[in-house]
Amino acid sequence: MAATSEAILQVCGAGASISHMGLCPKKSNFLISTNHGLGYRSKKGSDCIQIKSSRHKCYSMISAFNVHDRFRSLSCKCSQINSVTDVVSEKRDPLLKGDLSTNGNGAFSSTLQVGGINSIEDEAWELLRASMVYYCGHPVGTIAANDPSDSSILNYDQVFIRDFIPSGIAFLLKGEYDIVRNFILHTLQLQSWEKTMDCHSPGQGLMPASFKVRTVPLDGDDSATEDILDPDFGEAAIGRVAPVDSGLWWIILLRAYGKCSGDLSVQERVDVQTGIKMILKLCLADGFDMFPTLLVTDGSCMIDRRMGIHGHPLEIQALFYSALLSAREMLTREDASADLMTALNNRLVALSFHVREYYWIDMRKLNEIYRYKTEEYSYDAVNKFNIYPDQIPPWLVEWMTNKGGYMIGNLQPAHMDFRFFSLGNLWSIVSSLATNDQSHAILDLYEAKWADLVGDMPLKICYPALEGQEWRIITGSDPKNTPWSYHNGGSWPTLLWQLTVASIKMNRPEIAENAVKVAERRISKDKWPEYYDTKKARFIGKQARLFQTWSIAGYVVAKQLLANPDAAKILVNVEDSELVNAFSCMISANPRRKRSRKGINQSFII
């Protein structure tokens, strides 16, 4: 079989399905029809997984791209003699100390042997490995939190797409590529499945927010079990919001996998190329919006509760820009995708212009807004979005430094969200959405406002918090997002890794080094919380889960990158000269001087 796997269309029974070769442990598989639907089956006499001379046969349920979404879960049926714990015991890292036990859902918990841990980083690695989730004996992700003292699990025992990103990067930098490859391909399969809430289905390219591995008895055989992949596209989430950022993070991780492992065969696969295109088509679809930024609802990204970020939040725009650049690198050049590439290039130019020009704020820009005239009806208006100067909050007048600057949180007609959002600003640096000068100014602001943005534990998710009547109106009096808690001004250790990538890219690693030192004072003693509360991050969050996986992984990645700064290149997007030239042409041109009745957009070939 060639390195680039071809999707094989087969007809079995009443339905058709596209098989994704390479997803099951054995390469010698063929499609069969069982009472559970279509699946993979190992050739007779072949071992799926060999543990202590026991024989296993695996079946993996799969779903079709653009055919019939007949299956709701992905299953791997293993007829086995020994327990699944034996699978991991044989395959686990011999350096990993501690007793592993299954929790019945494909994940594993670890009893730490404190005496065998030599450093905070060693402890973090042990905890990270203990959070791994297995599907048919193979790692496919990490659960959100692994707190043995918490009886209220909710959905923290699931593998979240956005949460796994720092875990995936940690494993890549460690040279352990299989878990990332498995994660990429299994979540790709979930992308094409039926997603419905109240008789309505979203776009085909939507990736799930999370998935759960469930181990259930196999029908008709009491001595065997099957592993089920059960995805959540937001239809079970609090607020029922679709995860816009999942597909963008998936593309970013796919590029990082190829760059770090050197294995480009995954991104060249027909099904993977199809998955990338489906995400792009969903994001680039025409709509009513006049702006090149993505229009999303509240709660559609890391801030997944009502926090007044509906519209065009910076976090989504930065990830969108990074995903577009990453996809452009990975897409194969063919006639069928020529129109998609043109739309992608045009969007890159328009998006970079829009965000750099209208989201950027520093002392000079703030003074300009302060003097804005309103109600300008003109193609040459200075105040294009009719922003009222009285919107400038009093805290910002005192808080803004003369040297630094940042990207505002959101921009809509007659509305600028002046809050500082860490993830959006940091990823604007990483993706080169921010210019070189803007990137340095953002880091200058971190240094100047260290007490506010870092405090006793990095890193503020946003600043400042919503308080009083503003909190009641915007959050709906959310008891979890009280002032200086959770998403409302809470401090999240997982953001350490993004600060580290941004600092290394701008050749200012000392900023990340200082933040890591702050975290090391207490994060291990505090049992790796999900987030911290209060203005200076002095308290563990009132509802924070302990042993939060992406808090652990964020610290690990920060340490790895500081030890090997060149590795940050797998995440950084470097703006090419052709894109810069197209951007310059857009600034110098006035598209309103020559208006066409057909409304044909100018194309920038990059």
KAUR-V540436 format. One record per backbone hydrogen bond with DSSP energy under -0.5 kcal/mol. CO is the residue of the C=O (numbers start at 1). NH is the residue of the N-H. Records with the same first field share a line. If there is no record, write none. Layout:
BEGIN
CO->NH, NH
END
This chain:
BEGIN
3->5
5->270
7->9
8->10, 19
10->12, 17
12->15
15->12
16->68
17->10, 19
19->8, 21
20->23
27->29
28->43
30->41
32->34, 39
34->37
37->34
39->32
41->30
43->46
49->51
51->54
54->51
56->48
57->79
58->42
59->61, 77
60->40
64->66
68->64, 70
73->75
74->229
75->61
76->78, 227
77->79
78->80, 225
83->86, 87
84->88
85->89
86->90
87->91
88->92
93->96
95->97
99->111
101->109
104->215
106->134
107->103
109->101
110->112
111->99
112->114
113->116
114->117
116->118
119->123
120->124
121->125
122->126
123->127
124->128
125->129
126->130
127->131
128->131
129->132
131->143
132->108
133->140, 141
135->138
138->135
141->133
144->549, 550
146->148
147->150
149->151
151->153
153->156
155->158
156->145
158->144, 160
159->211
160->164
161->165
162->165
163->167
164->168
165->169
166->170
167->171
168->172
169->173
170->174
171->176
172->175
175->177
177->181
178->182
179->183
180->184
181->185
182->186
183->187
184->188
185->189
186->190
187->191
188->191, 192
189->192
190->193
195->202
197->200
200->197
203->206
209->161
210->232
211->159
212->214, 230
214->216, 228
216->226
218->221
221->218, 224
224->218
225->78
226->216
227->76
228->214, 230
229->74, 231
230->212
232->209, 210
237->240
242->244
243->246, 247
244->248
245->249
246->250
247->251
248->252
249->253
250->254
251->255
252->256
253->257
254->258
255->259
256->260
257->261
258->262
262->264
264->268
265->269
266->269
269->273
270->274
271->275
272->276
273->277
274->278
275->279
276->280
277->281
278->282
279->283
280->284
281->285
294->296
296->311
297->300
300->244, 245
302->304
303->301
309->313
310->312
311->296
313->317
314->318
315->319
316->320
317->321
318->322
319->323
320->324
321->325
322->326
323->327
324->328
325->329
326->330
327->331
332->334
334->337
335->338
337->341
338->342
339->343
340->344
341->345
342->346
343->347
344->348
345->349
346->350
347->351
348->352
349->353
350->354
351->355
352->356
353->357
354->358
355->359, 360
359->408
361->406
362->366
363->367
364->368
365->369
366->370
367->371
368->371
369->372
375->377
376->378
378->381
382->384
383->386
385->414
388->391
389->392
393->396, 397
394->398
395->399
396->400
404->363
406->361
407->421
409->314
410->417
412->415
415->412
416->418
417->409, 410
419->409, 421
420->422, 463
421->425
422->426
423->427
424->428
425->429
426->430
427->431
428->433, 434
429->432
430->573
435->439
436->440
437->441
438->442
439->443
440->444
441->405, 445
442->446
443->447
444->448
445->449
447->450
449->452, 453
450->454, 455
453->459, 460
454->457
459->492
461->422
463->420
467->470, 471
468->472
469->473
470->474
471->475, 477
472->476
482->485
484->534
485->488
486->490
487->489
488->484, 485
490->461
491->493, 532
492->495
493->496
494->497
495->499
496->500
497->501
498->502
499->503
500->504
501->505
502->506
503->508
504->507
508->511, 512
509->513
510->514
511->515
512->516
513->517
514->518
515->519
516->520
517->521
518->521
519->522, 523
522->526
523->528
524->527
527->547
528->548
531->541
532->491
533->539
534->537
536->456
539->533
541->544
545->530
547->146
548->551, 552
549->553
550->554
551->555
552->556
553->557
554->558
555->559
556->560
557->561
558->562
559->563
560->564
564->567
565->568
566->569
567->570
568->571, 572
572->574
573->575
576->580
577->581
578->582
579->583
580->584
581->585
582->586
583->587
584->588
585->589
589->591
590->593
593->595
596->599
603->605
604->606
END
